[in-house]
């Protein structure tokens, strides 16, 4: 009886186990232990497989590693950006100061700051040393800036200012009455043109030879130029300072296609049309009558004469005045002749 009860309990269990193994991993043979009713042994699982199951997926591990790297790099990134921002700000500030103030002005404004370099902490404690450092660093930087600026300005001054206070030697006592005619080279006497296929070419203005030959009889001629030294020596900054000529300003005439823009003494300027390769240009020849009249009559101050033209075309205006003068003289002669009759 008891054997029948045990067998009836084993058979249902075997059928359940059989179905389970058929569904999960196919049909398998049973050992004698199961049939005999011996307890089933649990499989032994290695600790390595347990650790492997607990390991994080690759994607999560990569994200964690990236976040750790970002955490380590972020302080250096901020430091790098801070250094770049500081250098940019210092450069921009130095550029503005250089543009807005002269060296003397900066030296005067920073006098108190630069004197703080001599400050030393009374006792070598941390607050005193920190205060001394805070004062000394900007003061030293200002001193360095001023030294570098003076050095650069000295180098530039050699190209932008005349080599001497007197560009021309003293006139002979017998020539003190002679007027000085200052002529611009580019677009007044010549025109320089550059093209890719042929390079530089220089063209003389129509009538320039006759003009110079005739004016040399009446004037001391000086030619100014801002061309490259492949043509003539450069004069530095492209402004004409007639006061450096060592000549009486009352006897200087400056003829240029850009007279009022390029001269520091516009009251001595004689404007002329800029030459742009026009084949029918006669501007130089048209100016001869006026210049010859000035040289022959020797006005006390040429600046007064030029002011009467009020920046007009002097050649045309002088011609109109000459015609008007001749007409009035002819009318006076006719009027006096009428009264004689």
C-alpha positions in Angstrom: 0.0 0.0 0.0 2.7 2.4 0.9 4.6 1.6 -2.3 1.6 2.5 -4.3 1.3 5.9 -2.5 5.0 6.7 -3.1 4.7 5.8 -6.7 1.6 7.8 -7.2 3.4 10.9 -5.8 6.6 10.4 -8.0 4.7 9.9 -11.3 2.9 13.3 -11.3 6.2 15.0 -10.3 8.0 13.3 -13.1 5.4 14.3 -15.6 5.7 17.9 -14.5 9.5 17.8 -14.7 9.3 16.2 -18.1 7.1 18.9 -19.5 9.3 21.7 -18.0 12.5 20.3 -19.6 10.8 19.7 -22.9 9.6 23.3 -23.1 12.8 24.9 -22.0 15.7 22.9 -23.4 14.3 19.9 -25.2 13.9 16.3 -24.1 16.5 15.0 -21.7 17.2 11.7 -20.0 16.6 11.4 -16.3 19.1 10.0 -13.8 18.4 7.2 -11.5 18.4 9.6 -8.6 15.3 11.3 -9.7 13.5 8.1 -10.3 14.5 6.6 -7.0 13.1 9.7 -5.2 16.5 11.0 -4.1 16.6 14.8 -3.5 17.8 16.8 -6.5 21.2 18.5 -6.2 21.3 22.2 -6.8 23.9 23.2 -9.4 27.0 25.0 -8.1 27.4 28.4 -9.6 30.9 29.9 -9.7 31.5 33.3 -8.1 33.0 34.6 -11.3 29.7 34.2 -13.1 28.0 36.0 -10.3 30.5 38.9 -10.5 30.1 38.9 -14.3 26.3 39.2 -14.0 26.7 42.2 -11.6 29.1 44.1 -14.0 27.6 47.3 -15.5 26.7 47.4 -19.2 29.4 48.8 -21.6 27.3 51.9 -22.4 27.0 52.8 -18.7 30.7 52.3 -18.0 31.6 54.5 -21.0 29.4 57.3 -19.7 30.8 57.0 -16.2 34.4 57.2 -17.6 33.6 60.2 -19.8 32.0 62.0 -16.8 35.1 61.3 -14.7 37.4 62.6 -17.5 35.2 65.7 -17.8 35.4 66.3 -14.1 39.2 66.1 -14.2 39.5 68.3 -17.3 36.9 71.0 -16.3 39.3 72.9 -14.0 42.0 73.0 -16.6 39.5 74.1 -19.3 38.3 77.0 -17.1 41.9 77.9 -16.4 42.7 77.9 -20.1 39.7 80.0 -21.0 40.5 82.4 -18.2 44.1 82.9 -19.4 42.9 83.5 -23.0 40.3 86.0 -21.8 42.8 87.8 -19.6 45.4 88.1 -22.4 42.7 89.3 -24.8 41.5 91.9 -22.3 45.0 93.1 -21.6 45.8 93.4 -25.4 42.6 95.3 -26.1 43.2 97.6 -23.2 46.8 98.3 -24.3 45.6 99.0 -27.8 43.0 101.5 -26.7 45.5 103.2 -24.3 48.0 103.5 -27.1 45.5 105.0 -29.4 43.9 107.4 -27.0 46.8 108.7 -24.9 50.4 109.7 -25.6 53.3 108.3 -23.6 53.6 111.5 -21.5 49.9 111.4 -20.6 50.1 107.7 -19.6 53.3 108.4 -17.6 51.6 111.3 -15.7 48.4 109.3 -15.0 50.2 106.2 -13.7 52.8 108.1 -11.7 51.2 107.2 -8.3 50.8 103.5 -9.4 54.4 103.2 -10.5 55.6 104.8 -7.2 53.9 102.0 -5.4 56.7 99.6 -6.5 58.8 100.9 -3.7 56.2 99.7 -1.2 57.5 96.9 1.1 55.5 95.2 3.9 56.6 96.3 7.3 56.4 92.8 8.7 56.6 89.7 6.5 53.1 88.5 7.3 50.7 87.1 4.7 48.4 90.1 4.4 51.4 92.4 4.0 53.0 90.3 1.3 49.7 89.9 -0.5 49.1 93.7 -0.5 52.6 94.3 -1.8 52.1 91.8 -4.6 48.8 93.3 -5.6 50.5 96.8 -5.9 53.7 95.6 -7.6 52.3 93.5 -10.4 50.3 96.2 -12.2 53.0 98.8 -11.5 55.7 96.6 -13.1 53.4 95.8 -16.0 52.9 99.6 -16.6 56.6 100.2 -16.5 57.2 97.4 -19.0 54.5 98.8 -21.3 56.0 102.3 -21.2 59.5 101.0 -21.9 58.3 99.0 -24.9 56.2 101.9 -26.2 59.1 104.3 -26.0 61.4 101.9 -27.8 58.8 101.4 -30.6 58.2 105.2 -30.9 61.9 105.9 -31.2 62.1 103.4 -34.1 59.1 104.8 -35.8 60.2 108.4 -35.3 63.2 107.7 -37.5 60.9 107.1 -40.5 58.1 109.6 -39.7 60.0 112.8 -38.9 62.6 114.7 -40.8 66.2 113.9 -40.1 66.9 117.5 -39.5 65.0 120.6 -38.4 66.1 122.3 -41.6 65.3 120.4 -44.7 66.9 123.0 -46.9 70.2 124.9 -46.4 70.2 128.6 -45.7 69.6 130.9 -48.7 72.4 133.1 -49.9 71.9 136.7 -48.8 71.5 137.8 -52.4 68.7 135.3 -52.9 66.5 136.2 -50.0 63.9 137.7 -52.3 63.4 134.4 -54.2 60.1 132.6 -53.7 60.1 128.8 -53.0 57.8 126.7 -55.2 57.0 123.4 -53.6 55.5 120.7 -55.9 54.0 117.4 -55.1 55.2 114.5 -57.2 52.4 112.0 -57.4 49.3 113.1 -59.3 50.8 116.6 -59.7 53.9 116.1 -61.9 53.6 112.4 -62.4 51.2 109.5 -62.2 52.2 106.0 -61.2 50.1 103.1 -62.3 50.4 99.3 -61.6 48.9 96.5 -63.5 49.4 92.8 -63.0 50.6 92.0 -66.5 53.2 94.8 -66.6 53.9 96.0 -63.1 54.6 99.6 -62.2 54.7 102.4 -64.8 55.2 106.1 -64.3 53.7 108.7 -66.7 54.7 112.4 -66.9 51.9 115.0 -66.9 51.5 116.8 -70.2 53.7 120.0 -70.1 55.7 119.0 -67.1 59.1 119.6 -68.8 58.2 123.0 -70.1 56.6 123.9 -66.7 59.7 123.0 -64.7 62.1 124.6 -67.2 60.2 127.9 -67.1 59.5 128.0 -63.4 63.2 127.4 -62.6 63.9 130.9 -64.0 61.8 132.5 -61.2 61.6 130.0 -58.2 63.6 127.8 -56.0 61.9 124.5 -56.7 61.3 121.8 -54.1 59.7 118.4 -54.9 57.8 116.5 -52.2 56.9 112.9 -52.6 55.4 110.0 -50.6 56.3 107.4 -53.2 58.3 104.3 -52.5 62.0 104.7 -52.3 62.2 102.9 -55.7 61.5 106.3 -57.1 62.7 108.7 -54.4 63.4 108.7 -50.7 60.2 108.5 -48.6 59.4 111.5 -46.4 57.6 109.5 -43.7 54.1 110.6 -42.8 52.2 111.9 -45.8 51.7 115.4 -44.6 53.7 118.4 -45.8 55.1 120.5 -42.9 56.3 123.6 -44.8 57.7 125.0 -41.5 60.6 122.5 -41.8 61.8 123.9 -45.1 63.9 126.7 -43.5 62.2 129.3 -45.6 60.1 132.4 -45.0 56.5 131.1 -44.9 55.4 134.4 -46.6 57.4 133.3 -49.7 56.3 129.6 -50.1 53.7 128.3 -52.6 52.7 124.6 -52.3 51.2 123.2 -55.6 49.4 119.9 -55.3 46.5 117.9 -56.5 45.7 117.3 -52.8 47.0 120.5 -51.4 44.5 121.2 -48.6 44.4 117.5 -47.5 48.2 116.9 -47.3 49.6 120.2 -46.0 49.8 121.4 -42.4 49.9 125.0 -43.8 46.8 125.2 -46.1 47.2 129.0 -46.3 50.2 128.4 -48.6 48.4 125.9 -50.8 47.8 126.3 -54.5 45.3 123.6 -55.5 45.5 122.0 -58.9 43.4 119.2 -60.6 44.9 115.8 -59.8 46.4 114.1 -62.9 44.7 110.8 -63.9 46.3 110.1 -67.3 44.1 112.6 -69.2 45.7 113.2 -72.6 44.2 116.7 -72.9 45.4 117.9 -69.4 46.8 121.5 -69.4 46.6 122.3 -65.7 50.3 122.9 -65.2 50.6 125.1 -68.3 47.5 127.1 -67.2 49.1 127.8 -63.9 52.2 129.4 -65.4 50.8 133.0 -65.8 49.8 133.2 -62.1 53.1 131.9 -60.8 55.1 134.1 -63.1 53.0 137.1 -62.0 53.8 136.4 -58.3 57.5 136.0 -59.0 57.7 139.2 -61.0 55.7 141.3 -58.5 57.0 139.8 -55.2 54.0 140.4 -52.9 54.9 141.0 -49.3 53.0 137.9 -48.1 51.8 135.3 -50.6 49.3 133.9 -48.0 47.3 137.1 -48.3 47.2 136.8 -52.1 46.1 133.1 -52.0 43.4 133.9 -49.4 41.7 136.2 -51.9 41.1 133.3 -54.2 39.1 131.4 -51.5 40.1 127.9 -52.7 38.9 128.5 -56.2 40.7 127.3 -59.4 43.5 129.8 -59.2 44.5 129.5 -62.9 41.0 130.3 -64.2 40.3 132.9 -61.6 43.6 134.7 -62.3 42.8 134.6 -66.0 39.3 136.2 -65.4 40.9 138.8 -63.1 43.5 139.6 -65.7 40.8 140.1 -68.4 38.8 142.2 -66.1 41.9 144.3 -65.2 42.8 144.8 -68.9 39.2 145.8 -69.7 39.1 148.4 -66.9 42.5 149.8 -68.0 41.3 150.1 -71.5 38.1 151.9 -70.4 40.3 154.3 -68.4 42.5 155.0 -71.4 39.4 155.6 -73.5 37.9 157.8 -70.8 41.0 159.9 -70.5 41.3 160.2 -74.3 37.7 161.5 -74.4 38.4 164.2 -71.9 41.5 165.3 -73.9 39.4 165.7 -77.0 
